[in-house]
Amino acid sequence: MITSREKAFFEYVDAIQIADDEKGFEAAGGRLARGLGFKWFAYLRRDCDATKILTSYPVAWVRRYVEADYQKVDPVVRRAHLDNDLFGWAVTSASNRKDCRQRCFRNDAMAFGISTGVTVPIKCGFGRFAAFTMASSDESQRAVIEEVALLVRVAALYFHARCSDIDKIKRLPSDRQLTQRERLCLAWAAQGKTVTDTALLMSISPRTVSFHLNNARAKLNCSTIAHCVAEAFRHKILA
């Protein structure tokens, strides 16, 4: 029998596969963080002078982080740039107390309840890198890092690979965009699952599955579900 953490991971993989915008990726990352016993997740990618941040951290903290340009002094980001493997960290010990900006960063992070976490560095070539983080307000969470290390490593690579395609996804008009349930039902159809199979997998009724599939078919102007699946791949709604 799978554990609750493994269940959270498998649901995350499904959600990542059908996410087609930043909100979808952030929702998937946030749910995984909670499922693994953390409170927040964050993904930061540095491409030359551009930085992308996707996260479930409080909006006020993200705003403060960006306005203060904390990525330049954040000890976790600095270490992720240099290291190659997953590492645990604590706000109280990661920063240099003699450095004024790092001291401000530490104090602000602690004020928002950020205490400890685990980060996976991802090298992207030509000096570019990304960092995938799970964070908690509970110091005791450090004790379970080893237990979830493998799941976090794999989750980080899934996230980075799919997130790299965000800008390539062909956006549909708002009235033709699929809901998460419609995308999920379509994803199972793409795997050859019947309506009954999908209903069991999603814990909903076959009638509800048919409803979502028919909505997806109508939005993509398709005559059959097979045609709808093909269109979903063409528009990169499914990957």
C-alpha positions in Angstrom: 0.0 0.0 0.0 1.3 3.4 -0.9 2.0 6.0 1.8 0.2 9.4 2.1 3.4 11.0 0.9 3.7 8.8 -2.2 0.0 9.4 -2.9 0.7 13.2 -2.8 3.6 12.7 -5.1 1.6 10.7 -7.7 -1.2 13.3 -7.6 1.5 16.0 -8.1 2.9 14.2 -11.2 -0.6 14.1 -12.7 -1.2 17.8 -11.9 2.1 18.8 -13.4 1.4 17.0 -16.7 -1.9 18.9 -17.2 -0.8 22.3 -15.9 -0.8 24.9 -18.6 -0.1 28.2 -16.8 1.9 29.5 -13.8 -1.1 29.2 -11.5 -1.4 25.6 -12.3 2.2 24.9 -11.6 2.1 26.9 -8.3 -1.1 25.0 -7.2 0.6 21.6 -7.9 3.8 22.6 -6.1 1.8 23.9 -3.1 -0.3 20.8 -2.8 2.8 18.6 -2.9 4.5 20.7 -0.2 1.6 20.2 2.1 1.4 16.5 1.2 5.0 15.9 2.2 4.6 17.7 5.5 6.0 21.1 4.5 4.1 24.4 4.3 5.4 26.1 1.1 7.2 25.4 -2.1 9.3 27.7 -4.3 10.9 27.4 -7.7 13.5 30.0 -8.8 15.2 29.9 -12.2 18.0 32.2 -13.3 18.5 32.7 -17.1 21.3 35.2 -17.7 19.8 38.4 -16.2 16.2 37.1 -16.0 14.7 35.5 -13.0 11.5 33.5 -12.8 9.9 32.7 -9.4 6.9 30.4 -8.9 5.9 29.8 -5.3 3.2 29.2 -2.8 4.9 31.5 -0.3 2.8 34.4 1.1 2.3 37.2 -1.5 3.7 39.8 0.9 6.9 37.8 1.4 7.4 37.3 -2.4 6.8 41.1 -2.9 9.4 41.8 -0.2 11.8 39.3 -1.6 11.6 40.8 -5.1 11.6 44.5 -4.0 14.7 43.9 -1.7 16.4 41.9 -4.5 17.0 39.2 -1.9 17.9 36.6 -4.5 21.4 38.2 -4.5 22.0 37.6 -0.8 19.7 34.6 -0.2 22.2 31.9 1.1 20.0 29.1 -0.1 20.1 30.5 -3.7 23.8 31.1 -3.4 24.4 27.5 -2.3 22.1 26.1 -5.0 24.2 27.9 -7.6 27.3 26.1 -6.4 26.0 22.7 -5.2 24.8 19.8 -7.2 22.8 17.8 -4.7 19.9 18.2 -2.4 20.6 20.0 0.9 18.7 20.9 4.0 18.9 24.4 5.5 17.7 26.5 8.4 17.2 30.3 8.2 19.0 30.8 11.6 22.2 29.1 10.5 22.3 29.7 6.7 22.9 33.4 6.7 26.0 35.4 7.7 25.1 37.5 10.7 27.9 39.9 10.0 26.5 40.7 6.6 23.9 43.5 6.9 21.8 42.5 4.0 21.8 38.8 4.9 20.8 39.8 8.4 17.9 41.8 7.0 17.0 38.8 4.8 17.1 36.4 7.8 15.0 38.7 10.0 12.4 39.2 7.2 12.2 35.5 6.5 11.7 34.7 10.1 9.0 37.4 10.4 7.0 35.5 7.8 7.5 32.2 9.7 10.0 30.7 7.3 12.3 28.5 9.4 13.7 25.5 7.6 13.5 23.5 4.4 15.2 21.4 1.7 16.4 22.6 -1.7 17.3 20.8 -5.0 19.8 22.6 -7.2 19.3 22.1 -11.0 22.0 23.0 -13.4 20.8 24.4 -16.8 24.1 24.9 -18.6 26.0 28.1 -19.5 25.9 29.4 -15.9 22.1 29.1 -15.7 20.5 27.3 -12.8 17.3 26.6 -11.0 16.4 25.8 -7.4 13.3 23.8 -6.2 12.5 24.3 -2.5 10.2 22.9 0.1 10.0 25.1 3.2 8.4 24.9 6.7 7.8 27.1 9.7 8.5 24.1 11.9 12.1 23.5 12.9 11.4 19.8 13.6 10.6 19.3 9.9 14.4 19.0 9.4 14.2 15.5 10.9 12.1 14.2 8.0 14.2 15.5 5.1 15.9 12.2 4.6 12.6 10.4 4.4 11.3 12.6 1.6 14.6 13.4 -0.2 14.0 11.0 -3.1 10.4 12.3 -3.7 11.6 15.9 -3.6 14.5 15.3 -6.0 12.2 13.7 -8.6 9.5 16.3 -8.1 12.1 19.0 -8.7 13.1 17.5 -12.0 9.5 17.0 -13.1 8.7 20.6 -12.2 11.7 22.1 -14.0 11.2 20.1 -17.2 7.5 21.0 -17.5 8.0 24.6 -16.3 10.6 25.2 -19.0 7.8 24.7 -21.5 5.4 27.3 -20.1 6.4 30.0 -22.6 6.0 27.5 -25.4 2.5 26.6 -24.6 0.0 27.9 -27.1 -2.6 29.9 -25.3 -6.2 29.5 -26.3 -8.9 32.2 -26.0 -10.4 32.3 -22.5 -13.6 30.7 -23.6 -11.7 27.7 -25.0 -9.4 27.1 -22.1 -10.0 23.8 -20.3 -10.6 23.4 -16.6 -8.2 21.3 -14.5 -10.9 18.5 -14.4 -11.4 18.6 -18.1 -7.6 18.4 -18.7 -7.3 15.5 -16.2 -10.1 13.5 -17.8 -8.6 14.1 -21.2 -5.1 13.1 -20.0 -6.6 9.7 -18.8 -8.4 9.3 -22.2 -5.0 9.9 -23.9 -3.7 6.9 -21.8 -6.4 4.7 -23.2 -8.6 4.8 -20.1 -12.3 4.3 -20.5 -14.9 6.6 -18.9 -15.4 3.9 -16.2 -11.6 3.6 -15.6 -11.3 7.4 -15.3 -14.2 7.6 -12.9 -12.5 5.1 -10.6 -9.2 6.8 -10.8 -10.6 10.2 -10.1 -13.3 9.0 -7.5 -16.1 10.6 -9.5 -19.0 9.2 -11.4 -18.8 8.1 -15.1 -21.5 10.6 -15.9 -19.2 13.4 -14.5 -16.3 12.1 -16.5 -18.4 12.2 -19.7 -19.5 15.7 -18.8 -15.9 16.9 -18.6 -14.8 15.1 -21.8 -17.8 16.5 -23.7 -17.0 20.0 -22.5 -13.3 19.6 -23.6 -14.4 18.3 -27.0 -16.8 21.3 -27.5 -14.2 23.9 -26.4 -11.6 22.5 -28.8 -14.2 22.1 -31.6 -13.6 18.4 -32.0 -16.0 15.7 -33.2 -14.5 12.8 -31.2 -12.5 12.3 -28.0 -9.6 11.0 -30.1 -9.6 14.2 -32.1 -9.8 16.2 -28.9 -6.8 14.4 -27.5 -4.8 15.1 -30.6 -5.8 18.8 -30.5 -4.8 18.9 -26.8 -1.3 17.7 -27.6 -1.1 20.1 -30.6 -1.9 23.0 -28.3 0.4 21.6 -25.6 -2.5 21.3 -23.2 -1.2 17.8 -22.7 2.4 16.9 -22.7 
